[in-house]
Amino acid sequence: MMGYMQIHRRINALKLAGACAQLGARMGTTSCISGLSYTSLRYLLYDRNSENRGRNMASVVFWYEKASYAEKAHACMFATIFMRIYDLHPAGPHYSAGEALIDSYTLYAERCHSTRLVSIDRAFLLACHLKGIWKQRTTSLLLHRCSHCGCQSIIHRDDVVGMTTQCIFCEILKKCTYAHVSRLFPLPTRRCTSRSR
Ligand SMILES: [Zn+2]
């Protein structure tokens, strides 16, 4: 018979898997985050057409190096939210790394409106490299605060020593128009709280 903690863990795993699937995660990502097997996920959440969605993605470090300004900016936005949430709620029995990932990705998605340039799968891989969790044993990426603009951006840990170059946000402000920047980072829609006459 299952004990209370086992039942709690099982329910938590199912909740995480459901949230991952809802956000469009591949089966491999959902399996890593929830700890559920492919067989269970296929039975509960994914159909046969999802088989190829379980394949591994290319290295996120390589992807980030080749990414456009907009993709890099979005990756930095997600990473900043994730690191903040992860560090505020150390992983433990009451709040797991998976919950930190789902919560931070949901916050990131809310800020993007319709334009999400970082998928949940890439967000997962970024989290792996930023914290040395799940698929990674060590951190290979980190957030670096730019000495020019104060924004935080992702860099490879080998590049941190003597880093004086401007960050991705400095580059964007230098090269993009206001309209372009507004499209990349749309302001939240303000709700009118006053009563209509
Ligand atoms: Zn900067």
Residues whose N, C-alpha, C, O or C-beta is under 5 A from the ligand:
A	BS01	ZN	C146 H148 C149 G150 Q166 C167 F169 C170
